[in-house]
Amino acid sequence: MAFADNFPINESLGVFLGVTGVDWLADGQAEPLKAIAISVTFGIVVLLLRKWSKRSNKD
């Protein structure tokens, strides 16, 4: 199974759109680099939590 199959794309995209939208509404301009950094970090955290959860259920 490839890494991309497990990466939470939908969740990361939702966080990206949320952060970009809040920036745009609050400041009048979006900061896409900040939104990308936050969404990728969130995706990695979700990925690690899913792997940890699967490992915990096997024990």
Buried (B, 14 or more C-beta within 10 A) or exposed (E): EEEEEEBBEEBBEEBBEBBBEEBEEEEEEBBEEEBBEBBBEBBEEBBEEEEEEEEEEEE
